[in-house]
């Protein structure tokens, strides 16, 4: 079968196009190699390096470092001191303003001896007056020159003066026999009379009245004990009573605090008895003494109440060197 020329041309053109498309397809099916360049991964750490906690500060001997929740009244009570003394020793202008971490002196500073300058006065030294002699006047030679006796100085005598006029003659010194030393008088030995041994006075045992040897304690109120001493939950004893019952000083001393500045104690009185002992009287309805006032044993210092308490009662504490002790070991038996 014969095709016309126009048809032949078309077939040639189609073959050329098919061949070109084939070459192009082959070229697109073999992609050129690509070099991949990747950055190193960035490691981000979410954990923060925390510095080790600083060790807690240690107070110097005789000092205390304020902790959260502390008050100057509490610090003074725990160390058996007057809060005003602590403020003075620590240089606090405002006793009600203390800061956490502040170091306070809770022991009195050591007393230093005061030395005064010694004033030296000019002392005039005069020669001592020679006592008047009762001997005869000394003869002076004709030439007017007084000479010392040869061979040394001798007591004046007519004989010594005569010898001094003769240089060739030896000087005769009279010998004086020394007086015999008196023998010590021997006294007969007297034996001392045997005295009966003094028996030591019996010391009061711990747990009795006058347990510290100096303070005689008394009960601060007549109510019965409704809660005993416990080092963890109760630092004293609770005594029952009615509002208005008298609260008495358990021993003589001086009031170092009277107020409501200690949380949980209500209206509080603190009496300092000596350098070792304090007593505290809490939950009163009224206070009858002021700070700095001297009180005697058995004196009425407050009236029983229920401030900061769930019922009328007296909370009574005895503290030795600031540490709570069991009042039952110091109060006399009823």
RAFENTA-V66160 format. One record per residue. PHI is phi in degrees with one decimal (NA if undefined). OMEGA is omega in whole degrees, 0 to 359 (999 if undefined). Layout:
<<PHI/OMEGA> <PHI/OMEGA>>
This chain:
<<NA/184> <-105.3/177> <-103.0/178> <-71.2/184> <-63.1/180> <-62.9/180> <-70.6/178> <-62.7/181> <-64.9/181> <-67.5/179> <-67.8/178> <-64.8/180> <-66.6/181> <-65.5/179> <-64.7/179> <-65.4/180> <-66.2/180> <-64.3/179> <-64.8/179> <-65.3/179> <-65.8/178> <-64.4/179> <-62.8/179> <-63.1/180> <-63.3/178> <-65.1/181> <-67.6/182> <-79.3/181> <-81.1/180> <-115.7/183> <-69.2/180> <-74.6/179> <-62.8/181> <-118.6/178> <-87.3/181> <-88.5/178> <-115.6/181> <-112.3/177> <-80.9/177> <-64.7/182> <-63.5/179> <-88.6/182> <-91.6/178> <-105.7/181> <-94.5/179> <-87.3/181> <-85.3/178> <-96.4/179> <-81.5/181> <-92.5/178> <-69.7/179> <-62.8/181> <-62.4/180> <-68.9/179> <-64.7/181> <-63.3/179> <-69.2/178> <-109.6/182> <-71.5/175> <-70.1/178> <-58.2/181> <86.7/181> <-125.2/179> <-141.6/179> <-99.2/185> <-65.9/179> <-111.6/179> <-58.6/180> <89.0/180> <-73.6/168> <-126.9/182> <-65.1/178> <-64.8/179> <-64.0/179> <-61.5/180> <-64.8/180> <-65.0/182> <-71.5/180> <-115.6/175> <66.6/183> <-126.9/172> <-83.1/184> <-62.8/178> <-70.2/176> <-65.6/179> <-61.8/178> <-62.4/180> <-69.4/180> <-64.6/183> <-94.1/179> <70.5/180> <-83.6/176> <-75.8/179> <-120.6/182> <-62.2/181> <-85.4/184> <-120.6/173> <-129.9/184> <-121.4/178> <-63.1/182> <90.2/179> <-74.2/181> <-99.9/182> <-115.5/175> <-84.0/182> <-115.4/174> <-127.2/182> <-62.5/178> <-64.5/180> <-65.6/180> <-74.7/180> <-103.9/180> <-69.0/180> <-91.1/180> <-101.9/178> <-103.3/179> <-66.3/180> <-88.4/180> <-91.2/180> <-99.6/178> <-99.3/180> <-73.5/181> <-103.8/179> <-85.5/182> <-98.5/178> <-119.1/178> <-66.6/180> <-69.0/180> <-71.3/180> <-76.9/181> <-66.5/180> <-68.4/181> <-95.8/180> <-101.9/182> <-80.2/181> <-69.2/179> <-63.9/183> <-82.1/178> <-77.0/181> <-105.4/180> <-62.0/183> <-65.6/181> <-76.0/178> <84.2/182> <-102.4/179> <-90.8/182> <-113.9/177> <-78.5/176> <-62.3/179> <-71.5/179> <83.0/179> <117.1/180> <-85.5/179> <-122.0/173> <-64.2/184> <-67.4/172> <-156.7/179> <-62.4/181> <-66.0/180> <-65.5/179> <-67.1/178> <-64.3/178> <-66.5/181> <-67.7/179> <-76.9/180> <-113.0/183> <-64.1/185> <-76.9/185> <-81.0/177> <-69.3/180> <-86.4/181> <-97.3/179> <-108.2/180> <-71.1/178> <-88.0/179> <-113.3/179> <-68.1/178> <-66.6/179> <-71.2/179> <-64.4/179> <-66.4/180> <-67.9/179> <-74.9/180> <-63.9/181> <-73.9/182> <-90.2/179> <-94.1/179> <-64.6/182> <-70.5/180> <-107.0/180> <-78.5/179> <-67.8/179> <-68.8/180> <-72.4/180> <-99.8/178> <-65.6/181> <-64.8/179> <-77.5/180> <-78.9/179> <-64.3/179> <-67.9/180> <-64.5/178> <-84.5/178> <-67.0/179> <-74.3/176> <-65.6/184> <110.7/177> <-103.9/173> <-64.9/183> <60.6/185> <-64.9/180> <-96.3/176> <86.6/183> <-130.4/186> <-106.5/173> <-101.4/185> <-91.9/176> <-139.1/180> <-68.5/183> <-79.3/177> <-156.4/186> <-87.2/184> <-69.2/180> <-79.6/180> <-77.0/179> <-109.4/175> <-152.3/183> <-87.7/182> <-75.8/176> <-147.7/186> <-63.4/184> <-95.1/186> <-105.4/181> <-134.2/183> <-90.9/177> <-159.3/177> <-123.8/175> <-104.7/182> <-115.8/182> <-74.6/178> <177.1/179> <-104.7/178> <-55.5/180> <97.6/177> <-60.1/181> <-69.8/173> <-110.6/187> <-108.4/175> <-68.0/183> <-72.8/178> <-162.9/179> <-70.1/180> <174.6/181> <-132.9/180> <-72.0/178> <-105.9/176> <-157.8/174> <-150.0/183> <174.1/184> <-124.6/186> <-85.9/181> <-115.5/185> <-61.8/178> <91.2/181> <-109.9/181> <63.5/177> <-78.2/194> <-122.6/171> <-123.0/176> <-122.0/180> <-116.3/176> <-99.6/185> <-96.6/175> <-159.4/183> <-72.1/183> <-115.3/192> <-117.8/171> <-126.1/170> <-133.5/183> <-125.0/183> <-130.3/190> <-116.3/176> <70.0/181> <-73.2/175> <-90.6/176> <-154.5/180> <-110.0/185> <-112.2/180> <-130.3/180> <-123.1/179> <-61.8/180> <88.0/183> <-81.9/176> <-82.5/180> <-127.5/179> <-109.7/179> <-61.3/180> <86.3/180> <-74.9/179> <-75.3/183> <-115.5/182> <-161.9/174> <-121.3/185> <-61.1/181> <-154.7/183> <-135.6/179> <-66.6/184> <56.6/180> <-145.5/181> <-87.8/180> <-159.6/176> <-65.3/179> <-169.8/173> <-113.3/173> <-95.0/186> <-118.4/179> <-127.6/167> <-120.7/181> <-124.3/177> <-111.5/185> <53.8/179> <85.3/182> <-92.5/179> <-63.5/175> <-124.0/183> <-72.8/179> <-60.7/180> <-61.8/179> <-84.9/182> <-117.7/181> <-74.7/180> <-71.2/178> <-68.8/180> <-90.0/999>>
